[in-house]
């Protein structure tokens, strides 16, 4: 099922070779964006996936999306795939041992039998990201086997770095997608904390945000919270946050991107994750 779709009038199928396709593969969604060489966003489309569907049923659903969507069947100049591996950990390079990848994750969570364990370099943090992809998330990658792949954490941390460089002291980023929140605490450009949670209510959301403040002895009156993703001011979550936090703002679209007249009607911060994936490469 299509949840959201924008195709700008400037999009031309005949110029696909000069365009880039960026995909975000989630547990319950499949989203993609097409940009030109100047990072003008030409297409943005999001599909809903049934999170609890069996593996064969999910595979059929993804195959149908790719088969029926004419824009996905075009040959683009570059294709990149962002994956949401919810079983993930960040480890300093000096402590990292490649023989222990599975052990690092098993200390934190229970891995599925067919989980794929991967590692990415976080060069600017002198760290490694170790993560696992469950079989359901792997299915979209199989449809785009030649795509360059990056974990959402890696893409986020790259995209947030320029913004973090403009901040003094502690600040928190919070991204929202499909009942999940991704939290990153920085002190200047130094990453202090990264984690994600599933929330069911606005109070759950507030609890996880305030937990970061409490754990690091941060003052809610002084430390700013920057929001991105599928959240608006006219929501219970935002109103509750505003009761407890003094400094809240939405992230701006990275200056390297340009929104067309149709997409400009949407909140610019909604698809910060896809923009992060696209600009990572």
C-alpha positions, 0 to 999 in steps of 0.5 A: 500500500502506498502511504505517500507519493510525490513526483515533481513535474521536472522528473523525466524517466529518460534521464534516469541514468543521470539520477540517483535512487536512495532506498530505506528498507524498514521492518514495516516500510519501504521508502525511496527517493530519486534526486538529480546531480544537484540534489533536487528531489524529483521523486519521494514514495513510501510503501507500508509493509505488514510487519507481522507477515511471514517471510514468504508473504513479505517477499511476495509483497516486496516483489510485487512493489518492485514489479508494479512500480515503473520508477523502480524498474528504471536504470539509475546512475547510482543506487544506495540502500539504507537498512534499519538493523535494530540490533546494533552496537557501537564500539571504539576501534581500539576495543574492536575484535572482528572475531567477536562480531557475533559475541558483541551483539549476543551480549545485548540481544537474541539474534535470529538464526539467519541474521546477517551480521555486518560491520561499518566504519565510523571513521570520524568517531574512531569506532565500528558499528556492528549490526544484524539484519533479520531475514525480513530486512534482507529481502529488500536488499535481494531486490537491489543486490548491486546497491551500495549499502549503509546502516541508518546509524552510519548515515545519521551520524554523518549527516548530523556531524556538520550540525553538531559542529555548530553546537556548543556543549550537549545537544540531543537529536531525535528521529522518529519513524514508524513508532521508533525513536532514534536518539543521539547525544553529542557534546560538541561533535563527540558522540556520547550516546546512541540508541533506539526504542519502540514507543506506544504512547506519547508518554513512552516517547517522553520517558525515553527522551527524559531518560537521556537527560537524567542519565547524563545529568542534563538540564532540560532548560538548557540542553536543546533537542532537535527533532526530525522524522514523522512528527509535527507540532500539532501532535500529542508527542510534541505538546508533551515534550514542550511541557518538559523541555525549553529548547525544541526545534526541528532539523532543517533540510540539509543545504545541499538538497532542494525541494520542488513545489510539491514536496515543499508542501510537506514538513521538510524534516519528515524524510531526513533519514533518506536524505542522510542515506543519499548524501552519505555516498 
